[in-house]
Amino acid sequence: MKTISEVTRRAIVDALVAGPHHWAGRLNEVDFLSRLYDLNALPSDDRRYQTAAGDIRQHRVNNLDGDPDWVFYDHRFELLRGSDAAFVQFLAETVHPTVRPQSEHAWQLVEAYNCELRRDGWELVHTGEISGRPVFSARRADAQPEVFEEPTGWTKVDRQVDEIRLRLRESQTEEQFQSVGHMCRETMISLAQAVYDRNRHPPLDGTEPSATDAKRMLDAFIAVELAGPANADARRHARAAFDLANGLQHDRTAEFRDAALCSEATVSVVRLAAIVSGRRERTELGD
């Protein structure tokens, strides 16, 4: 059921259009909308063009025809009367670091959005960082915080997880998908270095791990911190996630699916390690 009223949506649109910050940020409008929609799959409203991509580029990049708030009233996007998810996802994208690198401007917009969104039980919240700049996600204002979206506190690991998400979102070519796998590998190494304690986690095969031997370090960590029959399933899950991520890191014919699986498996290992290490407490869940 739609919960964000058209009144709230129009108030946000009016404030955004009247303010100093364009909704597409430093991107042109085609590039911005392509981050959210497949413009080549949407119809054109100009018979000279076959798709929305050509239509919008002609009228909003080559020529600045029409009102600056046209996108909110365009039938192809249904931002004023469509789903809550589509509307808040659009808002979150307007303050993404790729779109709006000036953090102070992003925070200003988020504050303005939330002033209206909270009337209908929604808000944008700070859920991470990319290159030191804030990333925001939407949630119900009365919802309990998502433990898995909170930073772990391992600064390098958190930074690399954010970078994985950014690369996955922006990758288009085989080489770019491979770079997602490389970042997953670097994240595993950073995670292993953060959790491994030689005095507490002796290597299982007796071979001392090198500083980049994530597998030996994480295997030893899992064996100790999830010891005993009761944790057998958790150990299997952790090792399976690690093996999946490790295998996909080296795929030289990578496609989106491969990069997405590798990313999900890597983040799963990070989340599990954070829980086991005590960096995910029940207080974070609102209890």
BAGU-360236 format. One line per 10 residues: for each residue x, y, z of C-alpha. Coordinates in Angstrom, 3 decimals, always signed. Each point is the difference from the previous one (the first is absolute). Example, Ala and Ser with C-alpha at 12.3 -4.5 7.8 and 13.67 -1.06 7.14 Angstrom:
+12.300,-4.500,+7.800 ~ +1.370,+3.440,-0.660 $
This chain:
+0.000,+0.000,+0.000 ~ +1.250,+3.472,-0.887 ~ +0.633,+2.034,+3.164 ~ +1.810,+3.111,-1.252 ~ -2.772,+2.356,-1.039 ~ -0.012,+2.097,-3.144 ~ -0.120,+3.039,+2.281 ~ +3.323,-0.999,+1.551 ~ +1.520,-0.829,-3.367 ~ -1.002,+3.323,-1.508 $
+1.357,+1.881,+3.008 ~ +3.375,-1.701,-0.464 ~ -0.027,+0.661,-3.747 ~ -0.875,+3.664,+0.521 ~ +2.799,+0.448,+2.537 ~ +2.502,-1.795,-2.214 ~ -0.848,+1.977,-3.124 ~ -0.042,+3.323,+1.850 ~ +3.310,-0.690,+1.734 ~ +3.576,+0.387,-1.227 $
+0.642,-3.705,-0.632 ~ -1.106,-1.668,-3.236 ~ -1.371,-3.515,+0.480 ~ +2.570,-1.527,-2.382 ~ +2.916,+1.575,+1.842 ~ +3.198,+0.106,-2.025 ~ -1.339,-2.548,-2.515 ~ -2.052,+0.800,-3.054 ~ -3.573,-1.186,+0.271 ~ +0.441,-3.007,-2.287 $
+2.976,-1.282,+1.973 ~ -1.832,+0.517,+3.284 ~ -3.174,-1.777,-1.091 ~ +2.018,-2.849,-1.508 ~ +1.168,-0.832,+3.517 ~ -3.618,-0.780,+0.902 ~ -1.721,-1.010,-3.230 ~ +0.739,-1.791,-3.260 ~ -0.748,+2.990,-2.219 ~ +0.455,-2.090,-3.134 $
-2.912,-2.177,+1.117 ~ -2.345,+2.945,+0.587 ~ -1.974,+1.611,-2.852 ~ +0.741,+3.369,-1.543 ~ -2.492,+2.857,+0.153 ~ +1.613,+1.475,-3.112 ~ -0.723,-1.964,-3.186 ~ +3.442,+0.842,-1.355 ~ +1.543,-2.338,+2.585 ~ -0.622,-3.633,+0.777 $
+0.733,+0.029,+3.739 ~ -0.118,+2.273,+3.022 ~ +3.788,+0.247,-0.079 ~ +0.045,+1.817,-3.349 ~ -3.052,+2.069,+0.833 ~ +1.343,+1.251,+3.332 ~ +3.504,+0.608,-1.335 ~ -1.387,+2.183,-2.783 ~ -2.259,+2.054,+2.220 ~ +1.941,+0.116,+3.274 $
+3.670,-0.235,-1.016 ~ +0.333,+1.295,-3.560 ~ -2.756,+2.535,+0.640 ~ -1.415,+1.058,+3.341 ~ -3.655,-0.192,-1.004 ~ -2.770,-0.004,+2.550 ~ -0.145,+0.448,+3.744 ~ +2.845,-1.119,+2.288 ~ -2.460,-2.142,+1.968 ~ -1.302,-1.867,-3.073 $
+1.160,-3.407,+1.269 ~ -2.385,+0.070,+2.959 ~ -3.000,+0.351,-2.302 ~ +1.142,-2.351,-2.762 ~ -2.326,-2.987,-0.445 ~ +2.948,-2.341,-0.586 ~ +1.328,+0.428,+3.536 ~ -3.174,+0.520,+2.067 ~ +1.891,+1.668,+2.833 ~ -2.974,+1.927,+1.357 $
-2.502,-2.850,-0.078 ~ +2.122,-3.135,-0.206 ~ +1.432,-2.240,+2.690 ~ +1.610,+1.279,+3.177 ~ +3.128,-2.007,-0.837 ~ +0.487,+1.675,-3.374 ~ -0.438,+3.465,+1.492 ~ +2.385,-0.398,+2.931 ~ +2.541,-1.800,-2.183 ~ -0.039,+3.005,-2.310 $
+0.566,+2.331,+2.950 ~ +2.841,-2.137,+1.362 ~ +1.679,+0.086,-3.407 ~ -0.079,+3.811,-0.076 ~ +2.305,+0.033,+3.035 ~ +2.290,-2.864,-1.043 ~ +3.702,+1.038,+0.003 ~ +0.314,-0.678,-3.739 ~ -2.867,+2.408,-0.630 ~ +0.703,+2.530,+2.754 $
+3.618,-0.123,+1.193 ~ -0.369,+3.023,+2.298 ~ -0.953,-1.644,+3.285 ~ -1.444,+3.166,+1.503 ~ -2.414,+0.332,-2.916 ~ -1.068,-3.621,+0.377 ~ -0.716,+0.471,+3.698 ~ -1.990,+3.170,-0.718 ~ -2.213,-1.849,-2.469 ~ -0.470,-2.973,+2.313 $
-1.113,+2.310,+2.802 ~ -2.510,+1.656,-2.333 ~ -1.281,-3.358,-1.274 ~ -0.401,-1.410,+3.503 ~ -1.939,+3.030,+1.192 ~ -2.753,-1.091,-2.392 ~ +0.544,-3.775,-0.159 ~ -0.353,-0.469,+3.752 ~ -3.560,+1.295,-0.202 ~ -0.772,-3.244,-1.829 $
+2.257,-2.269,+2.022 ~ +3.106,-0.062,-2.217 ~ +3.517,+1.403,+0.175 ~ +3.395,-0.129,-1.658 ~ +2.761,-1.222,+2.323 ~ +3.782,-0.020,-0.217 ~ +0.961,-3.624,-0.667 ~ +3.614,+0.184,-1.140 ~ +2.696,+1.926,-1.791 ~ +1.782,-0.043,-3.337 $
+3.360,+1.753,-0.109 ~ -0.878,+1.861,+3.199 ~ -3.340,+1.232,-1.343 ~ -3.366,-1.045,+1.482 ~ -2.331,-2.556,-1.566 ~ -3.688,+0.098,+0.914 ~ -2.746,-2.611,-0.150 ~ -3.729,+0.256,+0.587 ~ -1.903,-1.773,+2.750 ~ -3.218,+0.267,+1.925 $
+0.562,+2.513,+2.784 ~ -1.471,-2.367,+2.576 ~ +2.067,-2.969,-1.191 ~ +2.786,-1.468,+2.067 ~ +3.450,+0.633,-1.428 ~ +1.312,-2.685,-2.330 ~ +2.954,-1.541,+1.788 ~ +1.585,-1.091,-3.260 ~ +0.084,+3.491,-1.469 ~ +1.876,+1.477,+2.935 $
+3.773,+0.490,-0.406 ~ +2.093,-2.653,+1.713 ~ +2.447,+2.476,+1.482 ~ +2.875,-1.569,-1.950 ~ +0.701,+3.164,-1.951 ~ +1.818,-1.553,-2.937 ~ -2.487,-2.865,-0.314 ~ -2.981,+2.384,+0.072 ~ +1.625,+2.225,-2.607 ~ +0.680,-2.957,-2.272 $
-3.537,-1.389,+0.368 ~ -1.353,+3.391,-1.081 ~ +2.393,-0.074,-2.952 ~ -1.245,-3.484,-0.995 ~ -3.562,+1.278,-0.084 ~ +0.991,+3.047,-2.028 ~ +1.979,-2.030,-2.533 ~ -2.756,-2.568,-0.365 ~ -2.559,+2.711,-0.626 ~ +2.124,+1.786,-2.602 $
+1.675,-2.925,-1.788 ~ -0.891,-0.598,-3.631 ~ +2.908,-1.929,-1.539 ~ +1.715,-3.332,+0.672 ~ +3.064,+1.808,+1.321 ~ -2.120,+2.091,+2.362 ~ -1.792,-3.091,+1.317 ~ +3.416,-1.584,+0.565 ~ +0.991,+3.068,+2.038 ~ -2.930,-0.761,+2.325 $
+1.569,-3.417,+0.620 ~ +3.367,+1.614,+0.679 ~ -1.568,+2.340,+2.562 ~ -1.722,-2.992,+1.609 ~ +3.409,-1.667,+0.356 ~ +1.480,+3.128,+1.585 ~ -2.953,+0.182,+2.396 ~ +0.534,-3.619,+1.073 ~ +3.660,+0.738,+0.708 ~ -0.873,+3.098,+2.032 $
-2.650,-1.947,+1.930 ~ +2.436,-2.822,+0.753 ~ +2.590,+2.484,+1.227 ~ -2.625,+1.636,+2.238 ~ -1.250,-3.181,+1.704 ~ +2.994,-2.350,+0.024 ~ +1.977,-0.324,+3.235 ~ +2.857,-2.501,-0.264 ~ -0.013,-0.702,+3.731 ~ -3.712,-0.766,-0.023 $
-0.409,-1.450,-3.499 ~ +2.740,-2.543,-0.776 ~ +0.067,-0.962,-3.699 ~ -1.815,-3.258,-0.635 ~ +2.729,-1.572,-2.140 ~ +2.909,+1.314,+2.069 ~ +1.193,+2.308,-2.798 ~ +0.455,+3.590,+1.054 ~ -2.203,+2.220,-2.179 ~ +1.569,+2.880,-1.857 $
-1.397,+3.504,+0.450 ~ -2.237,-0.533,-3.047 ~ -1.002,-3.638,+0.589 ~ -3.662,+0.709,+0.692 ~ -1.064,-3.631,-0.281 ~ +2.295,-1.357,+2.729 ~ -0.716,+2.921,+2.309 ~ -3.780,-0.165,-0.424 ~ -0.051,-3.801,+0.235 ~ +1.823,+0.233,+3.329 $
-2.272,+2.800,+1.208 ~ -3.158,-1.958,-0.897 ~ +1.273,-3.213,+1.572 ~ +0.586,+1.692,+3.359 ~ -2.816,+2.531,+0.164 ~ -2.624,-2.449,-1.288 ~ +1.306,-3.113,+1.699 ~ -2.143,-2.919,+1.110 ~ -2.821,-2.143,-1.450 ~ -2.617,+2.692,+0.539 $
+1.827,+2.298,-2.417 ~ +0.634,-2.559,-2.730 ~ -2.564,+1.499,-2.367 ~ +1.339,+3.518,+0.579 ~ +3.543,-1.208,-0.744 ~ -1.146,-1.618,-3.226 ~ -1.849,+3.161,-1.015 ~ +3.002,+2.219,+0.677 ~ +2.387,-2.247,-1.912 ~ -2.422,-0.440,-2.901 $
-0.434,+3.762,-0.323 ~ +3.754,+0.483,+0.098 ~ +0.590,-2.720,-2.610 ~ -2.641,+1.495,-2.296 ~ +1.475,+3.484,+0.259 ~ +3.530,-1.315,-0.452 ~ -0.933,-2.031,-3.075 ~ -1.779,+2.827,-1.747 ~ +2.797,+2.497,+0.595 ~ +2.073,-1.522,-2.791 $
-2.679,-0.417,-2.676 ~ +1.423,+1.540,-3.169 ~ -3.330,-0.229,-1.824 ~ -1.893,+1.814,+2.719 ~ -3.552,+1.215,-0.575 ~ -2.320,+1.906,+2.282 ~ -1.307,-3.185,+1.608 ~ +3.527,-1.150,+0.869 ~ +0.924,+3.375,+1.480 ~ -3.265,+0.200,+1.946 $
+0.439,-3.505,+1.446 ~ +3.577,+0.763,+0.965 ~ -1.073,+3.254,+1.654 ~ -2.836,-1.641,+1.926 ~ +2.222,-2.826,+1.219 ~ +2.717,+2.420,+1.088 ~ -2.399,+2.242,+1.896 ~ -1.529,-3.115,+1.596 ~ +3.402,-0.995,+1.388 ~ +0.555,+3.541,+1.298 $
-3.402,+0.009,+1.707 ~ +0.570,-3.388,+1.586 ~ +3.450,+1.015,+1.277 ~ -1.483,+3.192,+1.459 ~ -2.639,-1.991,+1.882 ~ +2.508,-2.538,+1.306 ~ +2.388,+2.769,+1.044 ~ -2.685,+1.715,+2.081 ~ -0.391,+2.975,-2.325 ~ -3.707,-0.727,-0.460 $
-1.760,+0.310,+3.340 ~ -3.705,-0.269,+0.780 ~ -0.016,+3.666,+1.019 ~ +0.584,+0.840,-3.646 ~ -3.295,-1.690,-0.791 ~ -1.894,+2.327,+2.308 ~ -0.431,-2.403,+2.928 $
